[in-house]
Amino acid sequence: MSAIEWGAVIAAGFGAGAVNTIVGSGSLITYPVMVFLGLPPVTANIANTVGLVPGSIAGAWGYRDKLNGSRKLIVRLGAASLTGAICGAILLTQLPKGAFELIVPALILGAALVVGLQPLIVKRIRLAENTNWSQLTFWVFLSGIYGGYFSAAQGIILLGLLGLFLASGLQEQNAVKNVLQALVNIVAAIVFVVVGGVAWKYTVMVAIGSLIGAPVGAKVAKRIPARVFRIGIGVLGVLMAAVMALMARS
């Protein structure tokens, strides 16, 4: 790797760490950069997941002040995320990548719309007033599978789910999202390290960048008004869905 390539991967890791803490989908910064630099798609995906672990942990820590009273919730949903992440990581090593990528754009788009339209949806169906824990746990488990297989935009998906089922504010939901996202990345990374095939040079560069970027993202996110934050999530999600659709066709 040249100095320019090292710098590009570190910069991408910084951006991904910040964006993941704010909303999710930071992988759509790092993953394309590594593929552009010549890594095979699956190898880039693995390097990305392992490399973003430090940033995920830092992002969750940066939002710790928004986690008051969320211990039971995190334990319940964390177990579902961990189980799903193991399944997703194993699937990545067993199934063709293109099979899952076909539905990724639809998942991202749907999640972004759910976040953007959450106030209207909650007023009509009022799921947040009477949380259906079995349904929420099931959907978080599925999001864990998605995150373990291909981590891009799992944060958007988690925010969409938490917004529908929980009555807490968006910032508190984002704090829980960061913890669940970190758990998924950690477990998936462990599976990938055990199985092998980690491109460590790229992984380390992503890790360095994300570790710096995540705390920056946490500070920025907590200063954004909820309405602006929600609109931004929706717009970003639509854009990411379009990017993923183009990548799936290429």
C-alpha positions in Angstrom: 0.0 0.0 0.0 1.2 3.5 -0.8 1.1 6.4 1.6 -1.9 7.8 -0.3 -3.8 4.5 0.0 -3.0 4.3 3.7 -4.3 7.9 4.1 -7.4 7.2 2.1 -8.4 4.1 4.2 -7.7 6.0 7.5 -9.8 9.0 6.3 -12.6 6.6 5.3 -12.4 4.9 8.7 -12.7 8.3 10.3 -15.8 9.2 8.3 -17.3 5.8 8.9 -16.7 6.0 12.7 -18.4 9.4 12.9 -21.3 8.5 10.6 -22.0 5.2 12.4 -22.2 7.0 15.7 -24.6 9.6 14.3 -26.9 7.3 12.4 -25.2 4.2 10.8 -24.2 3.4 7.2 -20.6 4.4 7.7 -19.6 1.1 6.1 -20.7 2.7 2.8 -17.7 4.9 3.1 -15.0 2.4 4.0 -16.3 -0.6 2.0 -16.3 1.1 -1.5 -12.8 2.6 -0.8 -11.3 -0.8 -0.1 -13.0 -2.4 -3.1 -11.7 0.5 -5.2 -8.2 -0.1 -3.9 -8.4 -3.7 -5.1 -9.7 -5.8 -2.2 -12.2 -8.5 -3.2 -15.7 -7.6 -2.0 -16.0 -10.3 0.7 -12.5 -9.5 2.0 -13.3 -5.8 2.1 -16.5 -6.5 4.0 -14.6 -8.6 6.6 -11.8 -6.0 6.9 -14.5 -3.3 7.3 -16.4 -5.2 10.0 -13.3 -6.0 12.1 -11.8 -2.6 11.6 -14.9 -0.7 12.8 -15.0 -2.5 16.1 -12.9 0.1 18.0 -15.0 2.9 16.5 -18.3 1.1 17.5 -17.1 0.7 21.0 -16.0 4.4 21.2 -19.3 5.5 19.7 -21.3 3.6 22.3 -19.2 5.0 25.1 -19.6 8.5 23.8 -23.4 8.1 24.1 -23.3 6.5 27.5 -25.0 9.5 29.1 -28.1 8.8 27.1 -28.4 5.2 28.4 -29.8 5.9 31.8 -32.4 3.3 32.7 -31.7 1.2 29.5 -29.9 -1.7 31.2 -32.8 -4.2 30.9 -33.5 -3.1 27.4 -29.9 -3.6 26.3 -29.7 -7.0 27.9 -32.8 -8.2 26.2 -32.1 -6.8 22.8 -28.3 -7.4 23.1 -28.9 -11.1 23.3 -30.9 -11.0 20.1 -28.3 -8.9 18.3 -25.5 -11.2 19.4 -27.3 -14.3 18.2 -28.2 -12.7 14.9 -24.7 -11.5 14.4 -23.3 -15.0 14.8 -25.7 -16.3 12.2 -25.0 -13.5 9.8 -21.2 -13.9 10.0 -21.5 -17.6 9.4 -23.8 -17.0 6.4 -21.1 -14.7 4.9 -18.6 -17.5 4.9 -21.2 -20.0 3.4 -23.4 -18.1 0.9 -22.7 -16.1 -2.3 -22.5 -12.5 -1.5 -24.8 -11.4 -4.3 -27.7 -13.4 -2.9 -28.1 -11.2 0.1 -27.1 -7.9 -1.6 -30.2 -8.2 -3.8 -32.4 -7.3 -0.9 -30.1 -4.8 0.9 -31.3 -1.7 -0.9 -34.9 -2.5 -0.1 -34.0 -3.0 3.6 -32.1 0.3 3.8 -34.8 2.2 2.0 -37.6 0.8 4.2 -35.6 1.6 7.4 -34.9 5.1 6.3 -38.6 5.7 5.5 -39.6 4.3 8.9 -37.3 6.7 10.7 -38.4 9.7 8.6 -42.1 9.0 9.0 -41.9 7.7 12.6 -44.0 10.4 14.2 -46.8 9.9 11.8 -46.6 6.1 12.0 -46.6 6.1 15.8 -49.6 8.4 16.0 -51.6 5.9 13.8 -50.5 2.5 15.2 -49.1 3.6 18.6 -46.7 0.7 18.9 -44.5 2.7 21.1 -47.1 3.0 23.9 -47.5 -0.8 24.3 -44.2 -2.4 23.4 -44.5 -5.8 21.8 -41.3 -7.3 23.1 -41.4 -10.5 21.2 -41.8 -8.7 17.9 -39.1 -6.1 18.7 -36.7 -8.9 19.8 -37.4 -10.9 16.6 -36.8 -7.9 14.4 -33.6 -7.0 16.3 -32.4 -10.6 15.8 -33.0 -10.2 12.0 -31.1 -6.9 12.0 -28.3 -8.7 13.8 -28.1 -11.3 11.0 -28.0 -8.5 8.5 -25.3 -6.7 10.4 -23.2 -9.8 10.8 -23.4 -10.5 7.1 -23.0 -7.0 5.7 -22.8 -4.2 8.3 -23.7 -1.2 6.0 -26.7 0.8 7.3 -27.5 -1.6 10.2 -27.7 1.5 12.3 -30.5 3.0 10.1 -32.4 -0.3 10.3 -32.0 -0.4 14.1 -33.2 3.2 14.5 -36.2 2.4 12.4 -37.1 -0.5 14.6 -36.5 1.2 17.9 -38.5 4.2 16.8 -41.5 2.1 16.1 -41.5 0.0 19.3 -40.1 2.4 21.9 -41.5 5.6 23.4 -38.1 7.1 24.3 -36.6 10.0 22.4 -34.5 9.7 19.3 -31.3 10.5 21.1 -31.9 7.7 23.6 -32.8 5.3 20.8 -29.6 6.3 19.1 -27.6 5.4 22.2 -29.2 2.0 22.4 -28.6 1.6 18.6 -24.9 2.3 19.1 -24.6 -0.4 21.8 -26.4 -3.0 19.7 -24.3 -2.1 16.6 -21.1 -2.4 18.6 -22.2 -5.9 19.9 -22.9 -7.1 16.4 -19.6 -5.8 15.1 -17.7 -7.4 17.9 -19.3 -10.8 17.6 -19.0 -10.8 13.8 -15.4 -9.8 14.0 -14.6 -12.6 16.4 -16.1 -15.1 13.9 -14.1 -13.6 11.0 -10.9 -13.7 13.0 -11.4 -17.3 13.9 -12.3 -18.4 10.4 -9.5 -16.4 8.9 -9.1 -14.2 5.8 -8.8 -10.8 7.5 -6.8 -8.3 5.5 -5.0 -6.9 8.5 -3.3 -3.9 6.9 -6.7 -2.5 5.8 -8.3 -3.5 9.0 -5.8 -1.6 11.2 -6.2 1.5 9.1 -10.0 1.5 9.3 -9.7 0.9 13.1 -7.4 3.9 13.6 -9.7 6.2 11.6 -12.9 4.9 13.2 -11.5 5.2 16.7 -10.9 8.9 16.1 -14.1 9.6 14.2 -16.6 7.9 16.5 -16.2 10.3 19.5 -16.5 13.2 17.1 -19.7 11.8 15.7 -21.1 11.4 19.2 -20.5 15.0 20.0 -22.1 16.2 16.7 -25.1 13.9 16.9 -26.2 15.1 20.4 -26.3 18.7 19.3 -28.6 18.0 16.3 -32.3 18.8 16.9 -34.5 15.7 16.7 -36.4 16.9 13.7 -33.3 17.8 11.7 -31.7 14.5 12.8 -34.7 12.5 11.7 -34.9 14.2 8.3 -31.1 13.7 7.8 -31.5 10.0 8.6 -34.3 9.6 6.0 -32.4 11.4 3.3 -29.1 9.5 4.0 -31.0 6.2 4.0 -32.6 6.9 0.6 -29.2 7.8 -0.9 -27.5 4.8 0.6 -30.3 2.5 -0.8 -29.6 3.9 -4.2 -25.8 3.4 -3.8 -26.3 -0.2 -2.7 -28.7 -0.9 -5.7 -26.0 0.4 -8.0 -23.3 -1.7 -6.3 -25.5 -4.8 -6.5 -25.9 -4.4 -10.3 -22.2 -3.8 -10.9 
